[in-house]
Amino acid sequence: MMATDVVGVRIPLRSTGHDVRAVKVVLHREMLRFVNDRTRMLSMLVQPVLWLFVMGTGFGTLAQGAIPGIDYRTFMYPGMIAMTVIMTAMFSAGSIVWDREFGFLREMLVAPVSRGAIVVGKCLGGALVAVGQGVIILALAGAVGVPYDPLLMVTLLAEMFLAAFTITAFGVTLAARMKNMQTFFGLMQMAIMPMMFLSGAMFPLGNLPSWLHVLTTVNPLTYAVDPMRQAVFSRLDVPPHVDATLNPGVSWFGWQVPVALELGLVALIGAALLGVAVAQFRRSE
């Protein structure tokens, strides 16, 4: 009887280097998917542009006498940036469900890398894709009376990335256990649209009824939209009473919340959601 040689197979051990490469690969894949899907890029831009130039113009004719000296579209501009970033980030997160349906997600999960690296790559990729989409809205700043101030643009980019990362982490958390796209998008619309309308993206946060003020205060998206509006209004020359009406900020029991604290809350929520998403993936198939 002849002895049969057996060739050993060695599975690479997980390492930090492998995890970093996994983050880069997932991030790169998200960017390629975004660049190659021009229909998706266009569809994600149509809604905020319509809100900004159609609804903004309509609302402006109603509010023209109440807020002289400023175009209402200028007020809505930060909210439309947030809407663009948030919707794009959620759609990027939803691609996880698509990957699961076609088996690609299983291939990633059996790779010798931590599942946390896959989630981090997905969140970073979704955030960068959303920021890329938001840059197009930034380019429209001059059309609504917002100056192309370099520091303002950099500030908005940083705030966009923070909001996009948090929303992508939220979307990944939702998508981690879902089996089909219809369920994910139905739940996404149910969760995101009320939060978007209650964030102050389309109406000022001052002089609201008490019940509506409470809802806007507990809404996490409020703390993503308000810093963008604060940044934009800091570069505008508007009368003080108009600024107080359209840009009152967020208040807790009469105390105005600083922008730094708002951004810190968004970052904290993003970190918590990232942890939940990683835990969800560790329990998935």
C-alpha positions in Angstrom: 0.0 0.0 0.0 1.4 3.3 -1.0 1.3 6.1 1.5 -0.6 9.1 0.4 0.9 12.5 1.1 -1.4 14.9 2.8 -0.9 18.6 2.1 -1.7 20.7 5.1 -3.8 23.8 4.8 -3.0 26.7 7.1 -5.7 29.3 7.7 -4.2 32.7 8.2 -4.5 34.0 11.7 -6.4 37.2 12.3 -4.3 40.2 12.9 -4.5 44.0 13.1 -2.9 44.3 9.6 -5.6 42.0 8.2 -8.3 44.0 9.8 -6.9 47.3 8.5 -6.8 45.8 5.0 -10.3 44.6 5.4 -11.5 48.1 6.3 -9.7 49.5 3.2 -11.2 46.8 0.9 -14.8 47.4 2.1 -14.4 51.1 1.9 -12.9 50.9 -1.6 -15.8 48.7 -2.7 -18.4 51.2 -1.4 -16.7 54.0 -3.3 -16.5 52.0 -6.5 -20.2 51.1 -6.2 -21.1 54.8 -5.7 -19.0 56.1 -8.6 -20.4 53.5 -11.0 -24.0 53.9 -10.1 -24.9 57.3 -11.7 -28.6 56.6 -11.5 -28.4 56.3 -7.7 -26.4 59.6 -7.5 -29.0 61.4 -9.5 -32.0 60.0 -7.6 -30.5 60.9 -4.2 -30.1 64.5 -5.4 -33.5 65.0 -6.9 -35.5 65.2 -3.6 -33.3 67.7 -1.7 -33.0 69.9 -4.8 -36.8 69.9 -5.2 -37.3 70.7 -1.6 -34.7 73.5 -1.7 -35.7 75.3 -4.9 -39.4 74.4 -5.2 -40.7 74.1 -1.7 -38.1 76.7 -0.4 -39.4 79.2 -3.0 -43.0 78.4 -2.1 -42.4 78.7 1.7 -40.4 81.9 1.1 -43.4 83.6 -0.6 -45.5 82.9 2.5 -42.8 84.0 5.0 -41.5 87.0 3.0 -43.2 89.6 5.2 -42.3 87.9 8.5 -38.6 87.4 7.8 -37.4 90.3 5.6 -33.8 90.5 4.5 -33.2 86.8 3.9 -34.2 84.2 1.3 -36.1 81.3 2.9 -34.1 78.9 0.8 -31.0 80.1 2.6 -32.6 79.0 5.8 -33.5 75.6 4.3 -30.0 75.1 2.8 -28.4 73.4 5.9 -31.4 71.1 6.3 -31.1 70.0 2.7 -27.5 69.2 3.1 -28.4 67.1 6.1 -31.2 65.4 4.1 -28.9 64.5 1.2 -26.3 63.1 3.5 -28.7 61.2 5.7 -30.6 59.6 2.8 -27.5 58.6 1.0 -25.9 57.1 4.1 -29.0 55.0 4.8 -29.1 53.7 1.2 -25.4 52.8 1.5 -26.0 50.9 4.7 -28.9 49.1 3.0 -26.5 47.5 0.5 -25.7 45.0 3.3 -29.1 43.4 2.8 -28.4 43.2 -1.0 -25.0 41.6 -0.2 -26.7 39.0 2.0 -29.3 38.2 -0.7 -26.6 37.5 -3.3 -24.2 35.7 -0.9 -21.4 38.2 -0.9 -21.9 39.0 2.7 -21.3 35.4 3.7 -18.0 35.5 1.8 -16.9 38.5 3.8 -18.0 37.0 7.1 -15.9 33.8 6.6 -12.7 35.8 5.8 -10.0 35.7 8.5 -10.7 39.2 9.7 -12.8 40.5 12.5 -16.4 41.3 11.8 -15.8 44.7 13.5 -13.4 45.6 10.7 -16.1 44.8 8.1 -18.6 47.1 10.0 -16.1 49.9 10.3 -15.2 49.7 6.6 -18.9 49.8 5.8 -19.6 52.8 8.0 -16.6 54.7 6.7 -17.5 53.9 3.1 -21.1 54.9 3.6 -20.0 58.2 5.3 -17.6 59.1 2.5 -20.2 58.3 -0.2 -22.7 60.5 1.6 -20.2 63.3 1.9 -19.4 63.0 -1.8 -23.1 63.4 -2.5 -23.3 66.3 -0.1 -20.5 68.1 -1.9 -22.8 68.6 -4.9 -25.3 70.4 -2.6 -22.4 72.5 -1.3 -21.7 73.6 -4.8 -25.2 75.1 -5.0 -24.5 77.4 -2.0 -24.1 80.6 -4.1 -27.5 79.9 -5.7 -29.3 80.4 -2.3 -27.2 83.2 -1.0 -24.7 81.2 1.1 -21.1 82.5 0.6 -18.3 80.2 -0.6 -16.3 80.8 2.5 -13.4 78.2 2.7 -13.7 77.8 6.5 -17.5 77.4 6.2 -17.1 74.7 3.5 -14.5 72.8 5.6 -16.8 73.1 8.7 -19.8 71.8 6.8 -17.8 68.9 5.4 -16.6 67.8 8.8 -20.2 68.0 10.2 -21.5 66.2 7.2 -19.1 63.3 7.8 -20.0 63.0 11.4 -23.7 62.9 10.7 -23.2 60.5 7.8 -21.1 58.1 9.9 -23.7 58.1 12.6 -26.6 57.5 10.2 -24.6 54.8 8.4 -24.0 53.0 11.7 -27.7 53.2 12.5 -28.5 51.8 9.0 -26.0 49.0 9.4 -27.5 48.1 12.8 -31.0 47.9 11.2 -29.7 45.9 8.2 -27.6 43.4 10.1 -30.5 41.0 10.8 -32.7 41.7 7.8 -33.2 39.3 4.9 -34.7 41.4 2.1 -34.5 45.0 0.8 -38.3 45.7 1.0 -38.3 45.2 4.8 -35.2 47.4 5.3 -36.5 50.3 3.2 -39.9 50.2 4.8 -38.3 50.4 8.2 -35.9 53.0 7.1 -38.7 55.3 5.8 -40.7 54.7 9.0 -37.6 55.7 11.2 -35.8 58.4 9.2 -38.6 60.5 7.7 -40.3 61.5 11.0 -36.8 62.2 12.5 -35.9 64.3 9.4 -39.1 66.4 9.6 -38.6 66.8 13.4 -35.0 67.9 13.1 -35.7 71.5 12.2 -34.4 71.0 8.7 -37.4 72.8 7.2 -38.8 75.0 10.0 -37.2 77.1 12.8 -36.9 75.5 16.2 -38.0 78.6 18.1 -41.6 79.4 19.3 -42.8 75.8 18.8 -45.6 74.2 20.8 -44.3 72.5 23.9 -45.1 69.0 22.6 -43.3 69.7 19.3 -40.4 71.2 21.2 -40.0 68.1 23.2 -40.0 65.9 20.1 -37.3 68.0 18.4 -35.2 68.0 21.5 -35.1 64.2 21.9 -34.6 63.7 18.1 -30.9 62.8 17.5 -31.0 64.4 14.0 -31.7 67.8 15.5 -28.1 67.8 16.8 -26.8 67.1 13.4 -28.8 69.7 11.5 -28.4 72.6 14.0 -24.6 72.8 13.9 -24.8 73.1 10.1 -27.3 75.9 10.4 -25.2 77.7 13.1 -22.2 77.5 10.8 -24.1 78.9 7.8 -25.7 81.8 9.7 -22.4 82.8 11.3 -21.3 83.8 7.8 -24.5 85.7 6.9 -25.3 89.3 7.4 -28.8 89.2 8.7 -30.7 91.4 11.2 -30.4 90.2 14.8 -34.2 89.6 15.1 -34.2 87.5 11.9 -31.2 85.5 13.2 -33.0 84.9 16.5 -36.2 83.8 14.6 -34.6 81.4 12.1 -31.5 80.3 14.1 -32.5 80.0 17.7 -30.4 76.9 18.4 -31.4 74.0 20.6 -32.3 74.7 24.2 -32.8 72.5 27.2 -35.1 74.1 29.8 -34.1 77.5 28.6 -30.3 76.8 28.3 -29.0 76.9 24.7 -26.9 73.8 23.9 -23.4 74.7 22.6 -22.5 73.5 19.1 -19.6 71.5 20.5 -21.9 69.6 22.8 -24.3 68.9 19.9 -21.5 67.5 17.8 -20.2 65.5 20.8 -23.7 64.0 21.2 -23.8 63.0 17.6 -20.3 61.4 17.9 -21.3 59.5 21.0 -24.5 58.2 19.4 -22.4 57.2 16.4 -19.9 55.3 18.5 -22.7 53.5 20.4 -24.5 52.5 17.2 -21.2 51.3 15.8 -20.8 49.0 18.9 -24.3 47.7 18.5 -23.7 47.0 14.8 -20.5 45.1 15.5 -22.4 43.1 18.1 -25.2 42.4 15.6 -22.7 41.1 13.1 -21.0 38.8 15.6 -24.3 37.1 16.1 -25.2 36.9 12.4 -24.5 34.0 10.1 
